Amino acid sequence: MAKFRFELETLLRHKEDVEQKERDELFRRTYQQQMESRNRELLAAKFQEIANELSQKRSENAPHEEIEYFYLYLNRLTQEIKESEKRLSKLQSEVQAQKEAVIEATKQRKTLATMRAKKEVEFKLAQEREEQKEIDELVVTRYQSAKAEYPRASKTQQRETAAEREQ
């Protein structure tokens, strides 16, 4: 019995590989986005902590130089938060673009996979038709050979019955 062979199997495997690479890239970019988001949250928490500490120092009438260092540090944290938000925005757009790339790769792979499944069903149906044809031919051949032998057998039986009557 013949084995199913899909002519575009190599292309299908390539599309599967491309899809997997796109998914891996999506996971990598999503991870980067999550890490940048976590970094931004830490910076915001640090900013809030320093702002609270500054408020406390001001209420305690701390020296002017010490309060100035707090403001410098808060300005630095504000800059880092803004930079982090820019990176986060860029990463979000990259993640969205990568999602679209994954969707496109999946569509292409599914198209070929569907084509392969249809061809496999057609192949199986053709195999079943061929098997049924062979079975039909076998049955017809046996029937014809049995039919050809049957009249001889009945003549022999008739002779034997006639010989038995004579005796």
C-alpha positions as CSV (number, residue, x, y, z in Angstrom):
1,M,0.0,0.0,0.0
2,A,1.3,3.4,-1.0
3,K,2.3,5.9,1.7
4,F,0.9,9.4,1.8
5,R,3.3,12.1,0.5
6,F,2.5,15.8,0.6
7,E,4.4,17.7,-2.1
8,L,4.6,20.8,0.0
9,E,5.8,19.1,3.2
10,T,9.1,21.0,3.1
11,L,7.3,24.3,2.8
12,L,4.9,23.3,5.6
13,R,7.9,22.5,7.9
14,H,9.5,25.8,7.0
15,K,6.3,27.7,7.8
16,E,6.1,25.8,11.2
17,D,9.7,26.9,11.9
18,V,9.0,30.5,11.0
19,E,5.9,30.5,13.2
20,Q,7.9,29.1,16.1
21,K,10.7,31.7,15.6
22,E,8.1,34.5,15.6
23,R,6.5,33.1,18.8
24,D,9.9,32.9,20.4
25,E,10.6,36.5,19.5
26,L,7.2,37.5,20.8
27,F,7.9,35.9,24.1
28,R,11.3,37.6,24.3
29,R,9.8,41.0,23.6
30,T,7.0,40.5,26.0
31,Y,9.6,39.5,28.7
32,Q,11.5,42.7,27.9
33,Q,8.3,44.7,28.2
34,Q,7.5,43.1,31.6
35,M,11.0,43.8,32.9
36,E,10.8,47.4,31.8
37,S,7.4,47.8,33.3
38,R,8.8,46.3,36.6
39,N,11.7,48.7,36.4
40,R,9.4,51.7,35.9
41,E,7.3,50.6,38.9
42,L,10.4,50.3,41.1
43,L,11.5,53.8,40.0
44,A,8.0,55.2,40.8
45,A,8.1,53.5,44.2
46,K,11.5,54.9,44.9
47,F,10.3,58.3,43.8
48,Q,7.4,58.1,46.2
49,E,9.7,56.9,49.0
50,I,12.1,59.8,48.5
51,A,9.3,62.3,48.2
52,N,7.9,61.1,51.6
53,E,11.4,61.3,53.1
54,L,11.8,64.8,51.7
55,S,8.5,65.9,53.2
56,Q,9.6,64.5,56.6
57,K,13.0,66.3,56.4
58,R,11.3,69.6,55.5
59,S,9.0,69.2,58.5
60,E,12.0,68.6,60.7
61,N,13.7,71.7,59.3
62,A,16.7,69.8,57.9
63,P,19.6,71.8,56.5
64,H,19.1,73.4,53.1
65,E,21.9,71.4,51.5
66,E,20.4,68.1,52.5
67,I,17.0,69.1,51.1
68,E,18.7,70.2,47.9
69,Y,20.2,66.7,47.5
70,F,16.7,65.3,47.8
71,Y,15.5,67.5,45.0
72,L,18.4,66.6,42.8
73,Y,17.7,62.9,43.4
74,L,14.0,63.4,42.7
75,N,14.8,65.2,39.5
76,R,17.1,62.3,38.5
77,L,14.4,59.8,39.3
78,T,11.9,61.8,37.3
79,Q,14.2,61.7,34.3
80,E,14.7,57.9,34.6
81,I,11.0,57.4,34.9
82,K,10.4,59.4,31.7
83,E,13.1,57.4,29.9
84,S,11.6,54.2,31.2
85,E,8.2,55.2,29.9
86,K,9.7,55.9,26.5
87,R,11.3,52.5,26.4
88,L,8.1,50.9,27.6
89,S,6.1,52.7,24.9
90,K,8.5,51.5,22.3
91,L,8.5,48.0,23.6
92,Q,4.6,47.9,23.6
93,S,4.6,48.9,19.9
94,E,7.2,46.2,19.2
95,V,5.2,43.6,21.0
96,Q,2.1,44.6,19.1
97,A,4.0,44.4,15.8
98,Q,5.3,41.0,16.8
99,K,1.8,39.7,17.7
100,E,0.8,40.7,14.1
101,A,3.8,38.8,12.7
102,V,2.9,35.7,14.7
103,I,-0.7,35.9,13.5
104,E,0.4,36.2,9.9
105,A,2.9,33.2,10.3
106,T,0.1,31.2,11.9
107,K,-2.3,31.9,9.0
108,Q,0.3,30.8,6.5
109,R,1.1,27.6,8.4
110,K,-2.6,26.8,8.9
111,T,-3.3,27.3,5.2
112,L,-0.7,24.7,4.3
113,A,-1.8,22.4,7.1
114,T,-5.4,22.6,5.9
115,M,-4.2,21.8,2.4
116,R,-2.2,18.9,3.6
117,A,-5.2,17.5,5.6
118,K,-7.4,17.8,2.5
119,K,-4.8,16.0,0.3
120,E,-4.5,13.3,2.9
121,V,-8.3,12.7,3.0
122,E,-8.3,12.6,-0.8
123,F,-5.4,10.1,-0.7
124,K,-7.2,7.9,1.8
125,L,-10.4,7.9,-0.2
126,A,-8.5,7.0,-3.4
127,Q,-6.8,4.2,-1.5
128,E,-10.2,2.9,-0.2
129,R,-11.6,3.1,-3.7
130,E,-8.6,1.1,-5.1
131,E,-9.0,-1.5,-2.3
132,Q,-12.7,-1.8,-3.0
133,K,-12.0,-2.2,-6.7
134,E,-9.5,-5.0,-6.0
135,I,-11.9,-6.7,-3.7
136,D,-14.7,-6.5,-6.3
137,E,-12.4,-7.9,-8.9
138,L,-11.4,-10.8,-6.6
139,V,-15.0,-11.5,-5.8
140,V,-16.0,-11.5,-9.5
141,T,-13.0,-13.8,-10.4
142,R,-13.9,-16.2,-7.6
143,Y,-17.6,-16.2,-8.7
144,Q,-16.7,-16.8,-12.3
145,S,-14.3,-19.7,-11.4
146,A,-16.9,-21.2,-9.0
147,K,-19.6,-20.9,-11.7
148,A,-17.3,-22.6,-14.2
149,E,-16.6,-25.4,-11.8
150,Y,-20.2,-25.8,-10.7
151,P,-21.6,-27.2,-13.9
152,R,-18.9,-29.8,-14.1
153,A,-19.5,-30.8,-10.5
154,S,-23.2,-31.1,-11.2
155,K,-22.6,-33.3,-14.3
156,T,-20.3,-35.5,-12.2
157,Q,-22.9,-35.7,-9.5
158,Q,-25.5,-36.5,-12.1
159,R,-23.4,-39.4,-13.5
160,E,-22.8,-40.7,-10.0
161,T,-26.5,-40.6,-9.2
162,A,-27.3,-42.3,-12.4
163,A,-24.7,-45.0,-11.8
164,E,-26.1,-45.6,-8.3
165,R,-29.6,-46.0,-9.7
166,E,-28.4,-48.6,-12.2
167,Q,-27.0,-50.7,-9.5
